[in-house]
Amino acid sequence: MKRALKAYLNQHIIPLYQSFDQAHQMNHVQTVIKNSLDIAKDYDVNKDMVYVIACYHDIGMQFGRNDHHLTGGLFLFEDEILKSFFTIEQRTMMKEAVEDHRASRKEAPRSIYGKIIAEADRDIDPDIVILRTVLFGLKHYPDLNEEEHFFRAYQHIVEKYGPHGYLKLWLDTKKNQDGLLKIHRLLEQKDLMKSIIINHYRNFHGKDEKEMPIED
């Protein structure tokens, strides 16, 4: 990777994540960079583009959460420094990859770059998925009681990660496939799921929302 490009990203782009919520801090973007490069090894792609997309994939959070995939893509495309390293065609493809990375997207990403970042951004680990779901509920539905929080969290995990859930894996990566299978098995053990969810609820109920990471 070009030294000047990497230096710019490390000094001026990645540090922006320090101001985001707990689920989108620098450790998150660094994990996504690593995941992206690992996945990219199996494909004929421009590794510099893969790296840049990973750095910018959640950068739109600085403008608000709801449209961060769109604002982030535009931020990348209009970045004056990137214009000196990439063609307009390359920047357009990277912009589209950022736009296409969200888990709730129903259509397949428009390029292999979009599929790589979408796959790299998934953190399909049962413990992490359950914790983030509970914390999201505590932040956005503070008036729900313990039983209601369990029902909301369980239903959300079924709807997103269950056998017929809306989350799509666009590439066949072992890590995410294995994680999704573990969640499917755990969903069949509702009593165990309830105990895990309630335990997280009791541990975090009443804490400052700034301490709470939230799901994508």
Residue, then its C-alpha position, 0 to 999 in steps of 0.5 A: m500500500k502507498r505509504a502516503l495514503k496509509a499515513y493519511l488514513n491513519q492520521h486523519i480518517i481513522p481517528l475520527y472514530q474516537s468521537f462515535d458511539q461505543a459500537h463504532q470506535m477505533n477498535h471497530v474500524q481496525t477490526v473491519i480493516k483486518n477482516s476486509l484484508d483477510i477476505a480480500k486475499d481470496y479475490d482479485v481486487n485492489k487491496d488499497m481500495v479495500y483498505v480505504i473502503a474499510c476506513y470510511h465504511d462508518i465515517g458517515m456517523q459524524f453526520g448522523r446514524n440513519d443515513h451514515h452509509l450514504t453520507g459516508g460514501l459521499f464523504l469518501f468520494e469528495d475527499e480531496i486527498l483520495k482524488s490524488f490516489f484514485t480515478i473517478e471510477q475507483r472512487t465511485m466504486m468505493k463510494e457505492a461499496v460504503e453505501d451498500h454495506r448495511a446489514s439491513r440492505k435487501e439487495a446484493p452490493r453492486s460490486i465485490y468491494g461492497k460484498i467484502i465490506a459488508e461481510a467484514d462488518r458483520d460481527i456474528d458472534p452470539d455473545i456480541v450479538i446478544l449484548r449489543t441487542v440488549l444495550f440497544g433496547l436499554k438505550h431506545y426503549p427505557d420504559l420496557n420492563e425486564e420481561e419486555h426487554f427479553f421479548r424484544a431482544y429475542q424477537h429482534i435476533v430471530e428476525k435478523y439472525g434467525p434461519h429466515g432472518y433478513l441479514k444476508l451473507w453475500l460471501d461464503t466466509k467460514k467465520n460468519q457462517d459458523g457464527l450464524l449457525k451458532i446463533h441458530r442453535l442458541l435460538e432453539q434454546k429459549d430458556l438459555m437465551k432468556s437467562i443470557i438476555i436477562n443477565h445483560y439487562r440486569n448488568f446494564h440497566g440504569k447505566d449511562e447510555k454513553e457506556m452502551p454500544i448499539e447495534d447496526 
